[in-house]
Amino acid sequence: MAKYSHDTVVPFKDSALGKKQQVADMFNRIAFRYDFLNRFLSGGIDIYWRKKTIRELTAAPRGSLAKTRGESDGKEDAGNTSAGNTSIRRKEDAHGWQILDVATGTADMAIMMSRYLSPQKITGIDISTGMLDIGRQKIDRLKLAGKVELYTGDSEAILFPDNSFDAITVAFGVRNFENLEKGLQEMLRVLKPGGRLAILEFSQPKKAGFRQLYELYLRLVAPGIGRLLSKSREAYAYLNESVRAFPEGDDFVRILDKNGYSNTCLRRLSLGICTIYIGEKSRQNHVIR
């Protein structure tokens, strides 16, 4: 499997632990402030990003997306768009779905999907027990027990059989994979033929001026606020470093293609601060092992 520069970006430079263990420890430390800092540092726009990602699970077939969305640049839907493997997906179809939310954290994405899609069940997995504890408290408070279930789990060794889920989501999680391709292949394995993967991840704006402001924000402002409110500058310094190292845009679409996904595409949000990536499991798919 190929290795990527972000695979080796870690939160704690002086630690002998691997990336996976360091990331789990980092999130355990900031779990008590994670939701607040998400809203605060993004100005609440992360909610909009998540909703957009959820809508992609039931969006039109890939071949018609650029036109129906009014996209002006074909690169926004770059990738393998072989629409012959695609079927129409409607919101009402989701009521019978089993959905997996990888790197679920405090279950924001899982809870939002439960409200918007009302699927049969959502399973969330994460390597941080501290984040999962917060997520379970939210689920209990919202009376979603039985509809949303959280488990300690690793994206690179998902403890479910092949072809288990109708859809999979990952919000701000793939940057944290220690072995990117292994995680992508595991998600493909448990996705049902015809199922869809939707990934939401930070990216780097292309527009001159705005990009420089954004880089300044990630390099100085976010770590400073993170240290003040969560007592962990490392977590938000890691955010900046991992965003800069991540193979974003068309590069990531090509990685999805390489690892067996079909009908891949991307959609940039908020001047490129975030990007949604879509991939599907072909009905004729043979999982890479």
Order of alpha helices (4+ residues) and beta strands (2+ residues): alpha-alpha-alpha-beta-alpha-beta-alpha-beta-beta-alpha-beta-alpha-alpha-alpha-alpha-beta-beta
